[in-house]
Amino acid sequence: MDETPGSEVVALYDDAGRPCGTASRARVRAENLRHAATAVVVRNGAGDVYVHRRTESKDLYPGRYDFCAGGVLRAGEDPLESARRELAEELGVTGVDLVPLGAADYADSRTRMREFLYECTYDGPVTWQPEEVAWGAWVSPARLLAMIDELPFMPDSVANLAGWLDDLRASPPR
């Protein structure tokens, strides 16, 4: 992609969860404009979850851990297509069925978004995008829950997938 950092055109979303315009990524961040994003939980056949740490160069929450791959929707982009694109770009994961987990809203002093949530199962190799991922590993559900208590995680993933995490807590430990 030939875009300069921050020039990517992002889809803006209204409070009802509908597209309502566009703005550059830089403007979205600078003015904390409400936009759309995707988040995909990647599990393997054994039920482990792929966890990664964001690079220090990320424009939002650098260096934080996450159990989702994803990112902002581009102007005119379908959420499912965005999720597939982000999953391929960030972790090199392709050819998987994405199971919709719904949509949720998240807002804090740094970001406001409508987030489209998905889950997939993948047993192939994970190939990080070096500009986005500094570290990653498959972890058991029990280890993921412990990591969330111990380390700084992406707040939107933890908040918007709270029910999914509760289901992990209710499952027999591994």
ABEGO torsion letter per residue (X at the ends): XABBBGABBBBBBBAAGBBAEBBBAAAAAAAGBBBBBBBBBBBBAAGBBBBBBBBAABABGBGBBBABBEEBBBBGBBAAAAAAAAAAAAAGBBGBBBBBAEBBBBBBAABBBBBBBBBBBBABBBBBBAAABABBBBBBAAAAAAAAAABBBBAAAAAAAAAAAAAAAABBBX
